[in-house]
Amino acid sequence: MSQLLNTLEKKEWVRRSINPQNRRELHVELSEKAKTYLENMRKIELAIIEKYYSKLSLEEINTLTSIYTKLDQLIVDQNEGEG
């Protein structure tokens, strides 16, 4: 976990701080860079939804959701088989 945090901190995605009342407690929060990135991704996702997904019928959306769910489960099953 600490290696992952070190990497994210070096890339300026997270900030770490130690609780002054309990030095064994570590606080981790997203940096402004990460928050800005996430907000931009939300805007892009919304634009995609408005431009493309909004043109699908309810039946097509249900089919697409079913496919995404199936793919997600296949990925989980594959990863469990490897670990």
Residue, then its C-alpha position, 0 to 999 in steps of 0.5 A: m500500500s505504501q508503494l502505491l501511495n508513494t507513486l500517487e504522491k510523486k505524481e501529485w494525485v494524493r496528499r498524505s498527512i499524519n494526524p498530530q493527535n495520533r501519529r500512527e494515523l495517516h490521512v490520505e486525500l485527493s490533490e487538487k490535480a486529481k480533483t480537477y482531473l475527475e471533474n473533467m472526466r465527469k464532464i466528458e462522460l456527461a457529454i458522451i451520454e448526452k451526445y450518444y447514449s441519449k439516442l438509444s432506446l430503453e431496450e437498447i440501454n438495457t441490452l447495453t447494461s446487460i452486456y457491461t454487467k456480463l463483461d465486468q463479471l467475466i473480468v472478475d472471474q478471470n482475475e480470481g482465476e489468476g490470483 
